[in-house]
Amino acid sequence: MYKKIRKAVFPVGGLGTRFLPATKSMPKEMLPVLNKPLIHHAFEEARNAGIEQFIFITGRNKNSINDHFDHAIELENFLEFKNNKDMLFLSKDCLIEPGNIVFLRQQQPLGLGHAVWCARNIIGDEPFAVILADDMFIEDRKCGILTEMIQYFQSDTTANIIGISKINISESKKYGIVKIGDGDIVEDMIEKPEVSDAPSGLAIVGRYILQPDIFYYLKGTEADKGGEIQLTNAMKKMLANSKFRAYRTNAYRLDCGNYLGYLEANVRFSLQNSEFSEPIKEMLKNILG
Ligand code: UTP
């Protein structure tokens, strides 16, 4: 029985249509919040949680993500020449031990479920984490939601854990919604329901710990009306034979998959940053008169 979560999957193969035209040739996951791209924040969260193997599911126009996790030789030479240690550290901080970084190509963006399924041969037979870089959180402990979820998982390593967070139920159509039974046991989940069909105001957020059985269910999951294979639909089928526990976070969620959430993330992260907090407060005061 595996107790440690060693591997994390980062699906980054989507088209990012909500961010067009910015994402026409640039991956959504490379949009920066403060000075780090979304995917870099996600990587840091995983590294803080003790993840050892980083598996990126990429697609066309996503090569800058590969480059971000590689050496930038000219830049490093230049910074070494200038003896600029701080910047050199920033440039090299996301280098992953050789052999522990995998880029898999999802040749067609057939949905989040399909992206996760692409990782099956790399994951093998052990539970693993999935992190969606466009879901960010602001929390008191600052260790990251994934760290908390992995701790939670330790109490029952046979279960799957899904991160959930309260939403305004009028927005149910944007999320996977869960029905919780006794304690934290998930009884049902529905992908993007109408408000009238939503079993609760609790939405799945972009953090999962999944047992490898999920690949069997993903393989058998049909595409939805929009042509996408949904992870929620595969998990719903798996519910019949496998336990799903909900990890409810009270951390403030920032949906960086749309403009407003992304802008808010930049403002909130700036306000939390010792260097930028005062200047940004001044700036906001000026803007608001
Ligand atoms: P999203 O639905 O937020 O991303 O998927 P998207 O499809 O790129 O964005 P829109 O809706 O068109 O604006 C959540 C995550 O799953 C990845 C995305 O890259 C994103 O990080 N994803 C989505 C894949 O890896 N492959 C897919 O086929 C779909």
Residues whose N, C-alpha, C, O or C-beta is under 5 A from the ligand:
A	BS01	UTP	P11 V12 G13 G14 L15 G16 T17 R18 F19 I57 Q108 P109 L110 G111 L112 A115 L132 A133 G257
